[in-house]
């Protein structure tokens, strides 16, 4: 069995047993008292509120150690990317012969890459191999950038989703730095 297939199976099993709530359904940061670990991560991001709400969307966050926090954010990013992948497929079916079709096809390729990199990152978490986590996160974020760039000059139906994945991947980068010793 290939490593990617094994990682995909492990990820699927974890996702099937995890309870996850989308950040938009989370309690606002005014009622959340972030843990020191969450503060350490989120204070480094470009959007502290998005970071805290994304992490606290998972009920396991308040007591999470760095390993658990890594799983929480990588699963969140993976779920976001796969959900966007499914959304793109629906848009392609709905807009089969429109001018957006080539742009959506480009985004489909971009999100395939993002999902793949996030799955590999998850596998690395399982094997306690942390060195490439930030690289995989940045690659997934770049895929969202590339998707958004495809729509330059036109309205993108994926702007919010692309921004969310970029934000989640930024959190992934800073969480991955918790494992790198200097």
C-alpha positions as CSV (number, residue, x, y, z in Angstrom):
1,X,0.0,0.0,0.0
2,X,1.5,3.4,-0.9
3,X,2.3,6.0,1.7
4,X,-0.2,8.4,0.2
5,X,-3.0,5.8,0.2
6,X,-2.2,4.8,3.8
7,X,-2.2,8.5,4.8
8,X,-5.5,9.1,3.0
9,X,-7.0,6.1,4.8
10,X,-5.8,7.3,8.2
11,X,-7.0,10.8,7.4
12,X,-10.4,9.5,6.4
13,X,-10.7,7.5,9.6
14,X,-9.7,10.4,11.7
15,X,-12.1,12.7,9.9
16,X,-14.9,10.1,10.3
17,X,-14.3,10.1,14.1
18,X,-13.7,13.8,14.6
19,X,-16.2,16.4,15.6
20,X,-15.7,19.6,13.7
21,X,-17.6,22.8,13.5
22,X,-16.9,25.4,10.8
23,X,-15.4,28.7,12.1
24,X,-18.4,30.7,11.1
25,X,-20.4,28.8,13.7
26,X,-17.9,29.3,16.4
27,X,-18.2,31.6,19.4
28,X,-16.8,35.0,18.9
29,X,-13.4,35.9,20.3
30,X,-15.0,38.2,22.8
31,X,-16.3,35.2,24.7
32,X,-13.2,33.0,24.2
33,X,-10.3,33.0,26.6
34,X,-7.6,31.7,24.3
35,X,-5.0,29.4,25.8
36,X,-1.4,30.4,26.0
37,X,-0.6,28.1,23.1
38,X,-3.4,29.5,20.9
39,X,-2.2,33.0,21.8
40,X,1.3,32.1,20.9
41,X,0.2,30.9,17.4
42,X,-2.5,33.4,16.7
43,X,-0.4,36.5,17.7
44,X,1.9,35.6,14.8
45,X,-0.9,35.5,12.1
46,X,-2.2,38.3,10.0
47,X,-5.7,37.8,11.4
48,X,-5.8,37.0,15.1
49,X,-9.6,36.8,15.3
50,X,-9.9,34.4,12.3
51,X,-7.1,32.3,13.9
52,X,-8.8,32.0,17.3
53,X,-12.2,31.4,15.9
54,X,-10.9,28.8,13.5
55,X,-9.0,26.9,16.2
56,X,-11.9,27.2,18.8
57,X,-14.4,25.9,16.3
58,X,-13.1,22.5,17.5
59,X,-14.2,21.8,21.1
60,X,-10.9,20.1,21.8
61,X,-8.8,23.3,21.4
62,X,-9.0,24.7,25.0
63,X,-7.0,21.8,26.4
64,X,-5.0,20.9,23.3
65,X,-1.2,20.5,23.4
66,X,0.9,21.4,20.3
67,X,0.4,17.9,18.7
68,X,-3.4,18.1,19.2
69,X,-3.5,21.7,18.0
70,X,-1.6,20.6,14.8
71,X,-4.1,17.9,14.1
72,X,-7.0,20.4,14.7
73,X,-5.7,23.0,12.2
74,X,-4.5,20.5,9.6
75,X,-7.9,18.7,9.6
76,X,-9.6,22.1,9.4
77,X,-7.5,23.1,6.4
78,X,-8.0,19.7,4.8
79,X,-11.8,19.8,5.3
80,X,-11.9,23.4,3.9
81,X,-9.9,22.3,0.8
82,X,-12.0,19.2,0.1
83,X,-15.2,21.2,0.6
84,X,-14.0,23.7,-1.9
85,X,-13.1,21.0,-4.2
86,X,-16.6,19.6,-4.1
87,X,-18.0,23.2,-4.5
88,X,-15.9,23.6,-7.6
89,X,-17.2,20.4,-9.1
90,X,-20.8,21.6,-8.5
91,X,-20.0,24.9,-10.2
92,X,-18.4,23.1,-13.1
93,X,-21.6,21.0,-13.5
94,X,-23.8,24.1,-13.2
95,X,-21.7,26.3,-15.5
96,X,-20.7,23.6,-18.0
97,X,-20.4,25.9,-21.0
98,X,-19.7,29.4,-19.6
99,X,-16.6,31.6,-19.8
100,X,-15.8,30.6,-16.2
101,X,-15.3,26.9,-17.1
102,X,-11.5,27.2,-17.9
103,X,-11.0,29.2,-14.7
104,X,-12.9,26.7,-12.6
105,X,-10.9,23.8,-14.2
106,X,-7.7,25.6,-13.2
107,X,-9.1,26.0,-9.6
108,X,-10.0,22.3,-9.6
109,X,-6.4,21.5,-10.4
110,X,-5.2,23.9,-7.7
111,X,-7.4,22.4,-5.1
112,X,-6.4,18.9,-6.0
113,X,-2.8,20.0,-5.3
114,X,-3.9,21.7,-2.0
115,X,-5.8,18.6,-0.8
116,X,-2.8,16.4,-1.7
117,X,-0.3,18.5,0.2
118,X,-2.5,18.8,3.3
119,X,-3.0,15.0,3.3
120,X,0.8,14.5,3.1
121,X,1.2,17.0,6.0
122,X,-1.3,15.0,8.0
123,X,0.6,11.8,7.3
124,X,3.8,13.6,8.5
125,X,2.0,14.5,11.7
126,X,1.2,10.8,12.2
127,X,4.8,9.8,11.7
128,X,6.1,12.7,13.8
129,X,8.0,14.1,10.8
130,X,7.6,17.8,11.2
131,X,10.3,19.3,9.0
132,X,8.1,19.8,5.8
133,X,4.8,20.8,7.4
134,X,5.3,24.5,6.7
135,X,6.3,23.8,3.1
136,X,3.2,21.8,2.5
137,X,1.0,24.5,4.1
138,X,2.6,27.2,2.0
139,X,2.0,25.1,-1.2
140,X,-1.6,24.6,-0.3
141,X,-1.9,28.4,0.3
142,X,-0.3,29.1,-3.0
143,X,-2.8,26.9,-4.7
144,X,-5.6,29.1,-3.3
145,X,-3.7,32.2,-4.5
146,X,-3.4,30.6,-8.0
147,X,-7.1,29.8,-8.1
148,X,-7.9,33.4,-7.1
149,X,-5.5,34.8,-9.7
150,X,-7.3,32.8,-12.4
151,X,-10.3,35.1,-11.9
152,X,-8.3,38.4,-12.2
153,X,-10.5,41.0,-13.7
154,X,-13.6,39.0,-13.2
155,X,-15.8,38.0,-10.3
156,X,-14.6,34.9,-8.6
157,X,-17.3,32.6,-7.0
158,X,-14.4,31.3,-4.8
159,X,-13.0,34.4,-3.2
160,X,-14.2,33.7,0.3
161,X,-13.2,30.0,0.1
162,X,-9.7,30.9,-1.2
163,X,-9.2,33.5,1.6
164,X,-10.3,31.0,4.2
165,X,-7.9,28.3,3.0
166,X,-5.1,30.9,2.9
167,X,-5.9,31.9,6.5
168,X,-6.0,28.3,7.7
169,X,-2.8,27.5,5.9
170,X,-1.1,30.5,7.6
171,X,-2.2,29.1,10.9
172,X,-0.8,25.7,9.9
173,X,2.6,27.4,9.1
174,X,2.8,28.9,12.6
175,X,1.6,25.7,14.3
176,X,4.3,23.8,12.4
177,X,6.9,26.2,13.9
178,X,6.0,24.8,17.3
179,X,7.9,21.6,16.3
180,X,11.0,23.2,14.8
181,X,13.8,23.8,17.2
182,X,16.4,26.4,16.4
